[in-house]
Amino acid sequence: IDANIVALGARTIGPVMAEEIVHTFLTTGFEGGRHQRRVDKITALEQR
């Protein structure tokens, strides 16, 4: 589980580019890193 969000500007990104961005976003794994602690907090709250 991760808490990533993607937002695309409809006026600045065409449909083909948007599709590529979303595909990459959905298929790239979460690396954790400096944000892992925050994700762990969210997970702990969800398990209550």
DOLUMLO-538561 format. One record per residue: residue number from 0; residue in three letters; chain; x, z, y of N, C-alpha, C, O in turn. Coordinates in pm, 1 decimal, always signed. Example, Ala and Ser with C-alpha at 12.3 -4.5 7.8 and 13.67 -1.06 7.14 Angstrom:
! DOLUMLO-538561
{rec 0,"Ala","A",{+1319.0,+780.0,-569.0},{+1230.0,+780.0,-450.0},{+1320.0,+780.0,-330.0},{+1423.6,+846.5,-331.9}};
{rec 1,"Ser","A",{+1285.0,+708.0,-225.0},{+1367.0,+714.0,-106.0},{+1290.0,+787.0,+3.0},{+1340.9,+803.9,+113.8}};
***
This chain:
! DOLUMLO-538561
{rec 0,"Ile","A",{+85.2,+0.0,-118.0},{+0.0,+0.0,+0.0},{+89.1,+0.0,+123.4},{+189.1,+71.5,+129.0}};
{rec 1,"Asp","A",{+52.4,-79.4,+220.4},{+121.1,-76.5,+349.1},{+19.0,-91.4,+459.9},{-99.5,-112.3,+433.9}};
{rec 2,"Ala","A",{+64.8,-80.8,+582.7},{-27.0,-82.5,+696.3},{+9.6,-191.5,+796.1},{+3.3,-170.3,+917.2}};
{rec 3,"Asn","A",{+47.5,-307.3,+745.6},{+84.0,-416.5,+834.5},{-39.5,-490.4,+883.4},{-141.6,-496.1,+815.0}};
{rec 4,"Ile","A",{-28.2,-546.4,+1002.4},{-137.4,-621.2,+1065.1},{-78.3,-749.3,+1123.3},{+33.8,-748.4,+1174.2}};
{rec 5,"Val","A",{-152.0,-857.8,+1116.3},{-108.9,-982.2,+1179.7},{-219.2,-1026.8,+1276.0},{-337.8,-1019.1,+1243.8}};
{rec 6,"Ala","A",{-179.2,-1073.2,+1393.2},{-273.6,-1125.1,+1492.4},{-221.8,-1260.6,+1540.1},{-102.8,-1276.1,+1567.6}};
{rec 7,"Leu","A",{-310.5,-1357.0,+1549.5},{-272.2,-1492.5,+1589.3},{-353.8,-1536.3,+1710.1},{-474.1,-1511.1,+1717.6}};
{rec 8,"Gly","A",{-287.7,-1601.4,+1803.7},{-356.3,-1653.2,+1921.9},{-415.6,-1790.3,+1893.6},{-342.1,-1884.9,+1865.3}};
{rec 9,"Ala","A",{-546.3,-1802.0,+1900.7},{-615.4,-1927.2,+1868.6},{-576.0,-2041.0,+1962.6},{-577.2,-2157.6,+1923.0}};
{rec 10,"Arg","A",{-541.6,-2008.2,+2085.2},{-506.8,-2112.5,+2182.8},{-359.8,-2152.2,+2176.9},{-320.8,-2254.2,+2233.8}};
{rec 11,"Thr","A",{-278.2,-2072.9,+2108.8},{-134.5,-2100.3,+2108.9},{-80.4,-2145.0,+1974.3},{+31.0,-2196.9,+1966.8}};
{rec 12,"Ile","A",{-157.8,-2125.7,+1867.3},{-111.2,-2160.9,+1733.5},{-214.0,-2252.8,+1668.9},{-332.3,-2220.2,+1660.6}};
{rec 13,"Gly","A",{-166.7,-2368.0,+1623.4},{-256.7,-2462.3,+1557.0},{-293.5,-2415.9,+1417.0},{-232.4,-2323.1,+1364.1}};
{rec 14,"Pro","A",{-394.0,-2480.5,+1356.4},{-442.3,-2437.5,+1225.5},{-338.0,-2445.7,+1114.1},{-334.2,-2358.6,+1027.1}};
{rec 15,"Val","A",{-254.5,-2547.5,+1115.3},{-152.7,-2560.8,+1010.8},{-49.1,-2449.8,+1023.6},{-11.8,-2387.6,+924.1}};
{rec 16,"Met","A",{-3.0,-2425.1,+1144.3},{+94.1,-2318.7,+1167.2},{+33.1,-2183.2,+1133.6},{+99.5,-2098.4,+1074.0}};
{rec 17,"Ala","A",{-92.1,-2162.3,+1171.0},{-160.2,-2035.8,+1140.3},{-166.7,-2014.2,+989.5},{-145.0,-1902.8,+941.7}};
{rec 18,"Glu","A",{-196.1,-2118.9,+915.5},{-201.8,-2109.6,+769.7},{-66.1,-2070.9,+712.1},{-58.6,-1987.6,+621.9}};
{rec 19,"Glu","A",{+40.2,-2130.3,+763.2},{+175.3,-2098.0,+717.1},{+210.4,-1952.9,+748.2},{+267.5,-1883.2,+664.3}};
{rec 20,"Ile","A",{+176.5,-1907.7,+867.9},{+205.2,-1769.7,+908.4},{+130.9,-1671.5,+818.5},{+189.6,-1574.6,+770.4}};
{rec 21,"Val","A",{+2.3,-1696.2,+795.8},{-77.7,-1605.5,+712.6},{-26.6,-1605.7,+568.7},{-17.7,-1500.1,+506.1}};
{rec 22,"His","A",{+6.5,-1722.1,+516.8},{+60.3,-1729.3,+380.4},{+188.6,-1647.0,+368.4},{+204.2,-1568.4,+274.9}};
{rec 23,"Thr","A",{+279.0,-1665.3,+462.5},{+404.2,-1589.5,+461.3},{+377.2,-1440.3,+474.5},{+438.9,-1359.8,+404.8}};
{rec 24,"Phe","A",{+286.9,-1403.2,+561.9},{+251.6,-1262.6,+582.2},{+199.0,-1199.6,+453.4},{+238.0,-1088.5,+417.5}};
{rec 25,"Leu","A",{+110.9,-1270.7,+384.7},{+47.6,-1215.6,+264.9},{+139.5,-1213.0,+143.3},{+119.2,-1132.2,+52.7}};
{rec 26,"Thr","A",{+239.5,-1299.5,+140.1},{+326.3,-1307.1,+22.0},{+459.3,-1235.3,+38.9},{+537.2,-1227.7,-56.1}};
{rec 27,"Thr","A",{+486.6,-1183.0,+156.7},{+610.9,-1109.7,+180.2},{+589.2,-962.6,+147.1},{+493.6,-900.6,+193.6}};
{rec 28,"Gly","A",{+679.1,-907.9,+66.4},{+667.0,-768.3,+25.6},{+703.1,-671.3,+137.1},{+782.2,-702.6,+226.0}};
{rec 29,"Phe","A",{+643.4,-553.1,+130.2},{+671.6,-447.1,+227.1},{+805.6,-384.3,+191.7},{+826.3,-343.3,+77.5}};
{rec 30,"Glu","A",{+895.9,-376.4,+287.1},{+1030.0,-324.6,+262.9},{+1043.2,-175.6,+291.3},{+1147.8,-116.5,+264.5}};
{rec 31,"Gly","A",{+939.5,-115.4,+344.5},{+948.0,+28.2,+373.9},{+1026.9,+51.5,+501.2},{+974.3,+38.2,+611.7}};
{rec 32,"Gly","A",{+1152.6,+86.0,+484.8},{+1238.7,+107.6,+600.2},{+1193.5,+223.9,+685.7},{+1142.8,+323.8,+634.7}};
{rec 33,"Arg","A",{+1211.7,+210.9,+814.7},{+1185.7,+321.5,+906.6},{+1038.0,+358.3,+917.7},{+1005.1,+464.0,+971.7}};
{rec 34,"His","A",{+949.7,+274.1,+868.4},{+806.1,+301.6,+877.4},{+748.4,+362.5,+749.3},{+630.1,+396.2,+744.6}};
{rec 35,"Gln","A",{+830.2,+376.5,+647.1},{+780.1,+427.4,+519.5},{+717.5,+565.8,+533.6},{+616.2,+594.7,+469.8}};
{rec 36,"Arg","A",{+776.3,+650.5,+615.7},{+723.4,+785.8,+634.3},{+578.8,+781.3,+684.8},{+493.9,+857.6,+638.9}};
{rec 37,"Arg","A",{+551.9,+691.7,+779.2},{+416.2,+679.3,+833.2},{+318.2,+631.4,+725.8},{+205.9,+681.0,+716.5}};
{rec 38,"Val","A",{+361.1,+536.0,+646.2},{+276.2,+485.2,+538.7},{+248.3,+595.9,+437.6},{+136.6,+606.9,+387.0}};
{rec 39,"Asp","A",{+348.6,+677.7,+408.0},{+330.2,+790.2,+315.5},{+227.1,+889.2,+369.3},{+149.1,+945.1,+292.2}};
{rec 40,"Lys","A",{+226.1,+911.2,+499.8},{+127.2,+1001.2,+560.5},{-14.0,+945.5,+543.6},{-106.6,+1019.4,+510.0}};
{rec 41,"Ile","A",{-30.1,+816.4,+566.6},{-160.8,+752.5,+550.6},{-206.6,+763.9,+405.2},{-322.5,+795.7,+378.7}};
{rec 42,"Thr","A",{-116.3,+738.1,+311.9},{-148.8,+746.8,+169.8},{-192.1,+888.0,+132.5},{-288.8,+905.4,+58.3}};
{rec 43,"Ala","A",{-121.5,+988.7,+183.0},{-156.2,+1128.5,+154.3},{-295.2,+1162.2,+207.7},{-371.6,+1232.1,+141.2}};
{rec 44,"Leu","A",{-328.7,+1113.3,+326.6},{-461.7,+1137.5,+383.3},{-570.7,+1069.9,+299.8},{-678.8,+1125.8,+281.2}};
{rec 45,"Glu","A",{-542.3,+951.2,+250.3},{-640.2,+877.7,+170.0},{-668.1,+947.0,+36.7},{-777.5,+934.5,-18.2}};
{rec 46,"Gln","A",{-570.0,+1019.6,-14.9},{-584.2,+1084.7,-145.5},{-655.9,+1218.9,-137.2},{-683.4,+1278.8,-241.2}};
{rec 47,"Arg","A",{-686.8,+1267.8,-19.0},{-758.4,+1395.4,-3.4},{-900.7,+1385.7,-50.0},{-974.6,+1483.9,-43.7}};
***
